Amino acid sequence: MDKIEKSAPQHKSSSTSPLPLFMKLAGRACLVVGAQGEGVEKAIQLLQAGAEVTLLAQTLDSEAHRALNRFPAFHWQQEPLTVEHLAGCWFVLGDGESDYDWAWLQQQCEVRQIFLNVVDKRPYCSVYWPAKVVRGPVVAAISTGGASPALASWVRQQIEQALPADVASLAIWLKQKRRDVSAKLTSSFAQRAGFWRKVMAAGLAEKFLQQGESVAEEQLQQALQRAAEED
């Protein structure tokens, strides 16, 4: 490995809370270091998000070989990790089990302002990998800040059980209705945001899920007409 170029910046106090964000990785370069443990599984999740993924590993199991055949954006390199592999990366994942110097990798990522997650090695992480629930465009991500991945998985199971199966259809319908609302309520973003808070509090989502789209559509249009008249 190349010599560290300069000291890594110090992290802020660990008492601060992580900020939950969703990353758009389509077409962006990501590096996965090591193919043991959860390395390949998480590489596949990056690929499913549209990322261009390079995997550094000496050997691959059958799951990894299947992924190589399935995803054209998946690239395997059998070579030692160097700083050159970090060039152009948006995100780096370490499997946490392979024989790499994770402290060195952390310092190099810090210098280059690249977010890093090393599986089950919280001190090296600048970002935590959440447990998640996916229902079409609806994504709920759960993190314990690296304290207990098992607890995050348990919370995910509770959300999966509580979340309606057809919430994805609701999300798609609401996306379409945003255009109607924006066309009629043109005063400000605050006006439109207030309208949506009001109709959701009045049970619009429940109407859609329990009584169907036509009933929800009627409620929405009535509320929209009243709001437009008050504008």
Secondary structure, 3 states (H helix, E strand, C coil): CCCCCCCCCCCCCCCCCCCCCCCCCCCCEEEEECCCCCHHHHHHHHHHCCCEEEEECCCCCHHHHHHHHHCCCEEEECCCCCHHHHCCCCEEEECCCCCCCHHHHHHHHHHHCCEEEECCCHHHCCCCCCEEEEECCEEEEECCCCCCHHHHHHHHHHHHHHCCCCHHHHHHHHHHHHHHHHHHCCCCHHHHHHHHHHHHHCCHHHHHHHHCHHHHHHHHHHHHHHHHHHC
